[in-house]
Amino acid sequence: MPNFRYTAKSMEGKIQKGTMEAAGESALQQMLKEQGLYLIEAKDAVSAKKHKKLTARQLSEFSKELSTLLASGVSIVRALEIIAEEEGISPVTKALYLDILAELKRGLSLSEAMEQRQCFPELMLGMIRSGEGSGNIDAVMNRLALHYERENRLRQQVHSAMTYPMVLLVMSILVVILIVTFILPQFEELFAEMESLPVVTEILMGISDFLVQQWYVALLAVFLLFIILRTVGKIYKVRRTIDYIKVHMPVAGKLNKVIYTARFSRTLSSLYSSGMPIAQALQTAGGTVGNIYVEEQFDKVIAMVRSGIPLSQALREVDGFLRKLSSTILVGEESGRLDIMLDSIAMTMEEEAEAATKRLVTLLEPILICIMALVVGFIIIAVMLPIYESYGAIEGSAY
């Protein structure tokens, strides 16, 4: 039986760490709950192999194949063997499936075996646990396949839409570096013969000399800046502030709200339809939003729901979701078709996210072009201004 290192919180809010043997993370969570502790984090202290987290596309393919095989009457062990033996599968993914298969043969459930690998999202683990309990694991895997297929499609849409602006930005930076490091030095002898240079020209030539002669210092500075920003970005308060800005910034803030709403409603719909209790489903779905500022508000939402307040009213208090979400859920509560309404709002939000992404890209393109034009214009002015001044001085001396 695996031995877990865990971090838990008591009812008084005190953090407690220790080790405990359990069949899986869900069993550990239940054992700690009986002691009045709530699990925060758990890691296998002995032999569980860690694998790289699977992408949404990989999760979708895995769920679809497993669902098809289970629905055909194939045992779960045989299904894993078939999936692991497929052609074209990467060695790393094959090793992961074989590890899970070995745990199944030892007598663990699928959810417990997947938990030990630490590369599957909590959403998937929670739904599989519900499916194991209700005996409809094939239907749950089919719903997971649809869920991750939609998530992958939404991410691909966002990435595809942002590709052109990113390429344009990189090309602008490369063009500026090329002009400053290779073209401007050609004018250095000409400018050296002039008695005085405009301030903009002196600044530009100083930058050019620095990049040509001490390029390694510039690279080191960029590298250090990247490390500093990455380190600072991991600080909780900084991440929370950034996530707050993501929700409230103009234009892009609306897009982020649409994406967060779509992601949450799709996840909640999948969990609720699999039979998971609404409070537990909210806790899991809230952790998949991808924004700390929004996620931390779910403690209050869950407490409100457990006290008897309708879900629609509780979610209305969340700053980071569109009001359309709570209105749609209210209709679902009144009609008794909450899962269907959640599916509906998820699909609607995904369509809106795609449209909003396209609008954002349409806005970014002229902004980036204008920035590039200003930078290149500054360089041209800095180069041509002393030349025109010298021509003016020559014409003045002729008279």
N, C-alpha and C positions, 0 to 999 in steps of 0.2 A: 504493500500500500504506500502511495507517495507520501513524502514528508514535506509539508508546506511551511515556508516562512511567510508570516502574515503580518499585516498592519491593520488594526481595528480601532474603532472608536466606541467608547462607553456612552451610556445615556447622559452622563454628565459632561460629555464632550472631551474626555481625556483620551489621548492616543496611547494604545497599547500594542507592543510588538512581541512576537514569540514564534514558536514552531509547533506544529500539530500534524498528526497523521490523519489523512482523510482519503476517501476513494476519489474525490475530485473537488473542484473549487466550489461547486454547489453544495456538496456534503459538508465541506469546511464552513461555508457560510451558515448552514443550518446549525452546526455544532456550536459556532460562536454565538449565534442568535439565542440559543438556549442558555448561554452564560451572560446574556445581556449585552453582547458586543455586536457591532455592525462592521462587517468586512469592508475595508477600503482597498487593500491590495494584497495579492497572494502570489508567491512564486514557488515553484518546485525546488526544494533544497537539495535534491539528490541527482536524479538522472534524466529529467525531462529535457529533450533536445529543443532548442529554440530555432524556429524557422522564420524567415522573412514573412511579414504580413502579406496576405494575398490581396490582389487588386479586385475591384468590383467585377471586372470581366472574368477573372479566374473563379471568383465565388459564384458567379452566375452559371458558368459552365459546369462547375462541380455540382451545384444544386440541381441543375437541369438533368444531368446524366444520372445522378443518384435517384432523382424522382422517377425518371423513366424506368429504371431497372427495378426499383421497389414496387412500382405500380404493376409491373409485369410478373410479380410474384417471386423475384429473385431475392435471396436472403441478403441481409446487409453486409455480411462478411464477403460473400461471393461478389456482390456489387462493387465493393472496394477493390477486390482483386481484379475485376474487369477494368475498372477505371484506371488503376495503377499500371495495367499492362497495355494501355492504348498507345498507338504509334504517335509520335510527334510531341509527347509530353516531355517537359524538361526534367533533367535528372534531379533537380532540387525538389520540384513538385512531386515527382514519383517517390522520392525518399520520404516526403511528408505523408503521402497516402499510405506507404508501407508501415510507417511508424504508427499511424492511427489503426491500421489493420492489426498490427501486433498487439495493441492495447485491447482491441475488441476480442481477440482470441484469448486474452487473459481474463476476460469476463467483464470488462468495463463497458458502460453504455457508450453510444456514439458521442453524446454531449460531453461526457467525462473525458473520453479519449481526445476529443478536439480541444477541450480546455487545457490539457497538459501541453499541447503544442504551442500555445500562446500566440497564435497567428490568425485566429478567427475572431471576428467582431462579436461583442456581447449580444448584439441584436440576433445574430444567427444562433448563438448558443442558447439564448433564452427561448427562441421559437422552437428549436429542436427539442429542448427539455419539455416544452408544452406538448409537442407532437408525440414524444415518447410516452408521456403520461396519458394522452387521449387515444393513442394507437393509430393516429393518422399521419405518420411521419412522411409518407409519400406526398400527401397534399401540402404539408408544411414545406417540404423541399421544393415543390413546384411554385409555391408562393414566394419563397426566397429567391428562386431563379428569376421570376418576374421583377421582384424588388431590385435586385442587383443589376439586372439588365437595364432597368429604367435609370438607376443611379449612374451606371456607366455611360449611358447615352447622354444624360444631363452634363456630366463632367466633360465628355468629348465635345459637346456643343460649346461649352464655355472655353475649353482649351483651343478649339478650332477658331472660334471668334477672336480670341486674343493673340493668335499667331501672327497675323499681319501687323498689328501695332507693335508687337515686340520685335519683329524683323525690321520694321521701319526705324524703331528706336536704336537698335544695335547698329544698323547701317549708318544712321546719323552720327553716332559716336565714332565709328570707324572713319567716316569721311572727315570729321573734325580733327581726329588724331593724325590722319594722313596729311592734311593741309598744314597743321602746326609743326609736325616733325620732318616733313620732306619738302614742302613747297616754300614755307616761310624762310628757312635758312638760306634759300637762293637770293633773298633780298637783303641779307645781312651786310654784305659789302657795300651795297648801294646806300643803306641807312647809315653805315659807319662814316660815310663822307659828309653827311649832313651835320650841321652844328647843333641843332636841337630837333627833338622828335615830339609829336603830340603824346599826351599821357596814355591814350588808348594803345598807341603803337608800342610804347615802352612796356606796357603791361603784357601785350601779346607776345612781344619778342622775348620778354623774361620767361613767360610760360613755355615758349618754344625752346629756349636754351635749356631750361630745366628738364623738359621731357627728353631732349636729345642727349644731354650730357649726364643726367642723373635719372635715367628711366627706371633703374632698379629701385631707387628710393620711392618713386611714384607707385611702382608695383607693390612694394612692401606696405606703403601707406594704404593702398586699396585693400590689400589682404588683411591688414590689421583692422581696418574699418569694418570689413565684412565679419571678422571674428567678434568684434565688439558689439556690433548690431545683433548678431546671432545670439551672443551670450545675454545681452540685455533683453532681447526678445523672449527669452525663456523665463524671465522674472514674472511672477504671477501678476503683480500690480501693473506692470508694463503691458503684458498681454491683454489684461482686462481692459486697460485704457484704449489700446489699439482696437480691440473688438467692439468697444463702445463707439469709437469713431466710425468703424465699418458700418454700423447700423444707422448712424445719424448724419453721415456725410452726404452732401447734395448729390443727386443723380445716382451715384453708385450705391448709396445707402438703400434706395428703393430696390435696386437689383438684388442686393444682399438679403433684404427682407423676404423677397420673393423666393430666393433659393433656400433660405432657412425654413420658410413656411412649407415649401414643397418637400424638403427632406424630412422634416418632422412629421408632417401629415402622412407621408408614404410609410414611414417607419411605424408610426402609431397604428395605422391601418393594418399593416402586416402582423404586428404583435397582437392586436385586439382580435383579429380574425382567427388567429391560431389558438385562441382560448386563454390567453394570459390575462390575469386580473388587471383592471385599468390602472391601479396605483403602481404596480410593478411595470406595466407597459409604459407609463409616463416616465418613470425613472430611467428606463433603458432608452426610450426614444429621445428624452431630453439630453442624454449624453452623446447623441449622434448629430446634433445640430451643427457642431463645428465652430461655435462661438462661445467663449467662456462667459461673457457678460449675459448672454441669453440663457445658457445652461444653469448658471447659479440661481436663477429665478425659479427653477423648478422645485426647489425645496418648499417654497411657499405654495406653489400650485398643488403639489402632492398633498400637503397638509390641508389645503382647502377642500380638495376632493374627498379626502378621508373624513373630513368633518361634515360631509353631506352637501357641500356646495356643488352645483352642476359644473361639469367639465367646461362647457362653453363660457360660463361666467369666470371660472378660474383662469382660463387661457386668455381671456380678454385683458387681464392684468399684465401679461408678458410683453415687455418692451423689446421688440425685435421681430414680431410676427405681424402679418397683415390682419386687419380686423375681419377680413373675409373668412378667415379660418374659424373664428369663434361663431360667426353668423351661420356658417355652413354646419358646424357641429350642433348648434342649437336646433336646426332643422332636423338633423339626424336623431337627436335626443327626443324630439317631439314625435317623430314618425317611427321611432324604434329601429331605424336603419342606419345606425352610426357608422358601421364598417363600410357601407356603400357610399355614404356621404364623404367619409375620409378618403376613399379611393377617388371620388370625383374631384375633391378639392386638390388632391395631389396631382392629378393629371392636368387640371386647370392651371395650377401654379407652375408646373414644368413647362407648359406652353408659354405662359407669361414670362418665365425665366429666359426662355430661348429668344422671345421677342425683345425683352429688355436688354439682353446681352448684345443683340444686333444693334439696338439703338445706342448703347454705350460705345460700341466699336465705331459706329458712324460718327459719334462725337469726338472720339479720341484721334481719329485719323487727321482731321484738319488741325487739331491742336498740336499734334506732333510735327506736322508739316510747318506750321507757323513757328514753332520753337526752333526747328532746324533752320528755317529761313532767317530768323533773328540772329542765330549764332553765326551762320555763314555771312550774313550782312555785316555783323560786327567785325568779322575778320577782314572782309573786303574794304570796309571803311578805314580800319586801322592800317591797312597796306597802302591804299590809294591816297589817304589824306596827306601824308608827308610828301608824296610825289607831286600832288597838286600844289602844295605850299611851295615846294622848290621851284616849280614852273612859274608860280606867281612872283616869287622873288627875282627870278631871272628876267621876267617881263618888266618888273619894276625898275631893275637896274639899267635896262636898255633905254629907259626914258630919262 
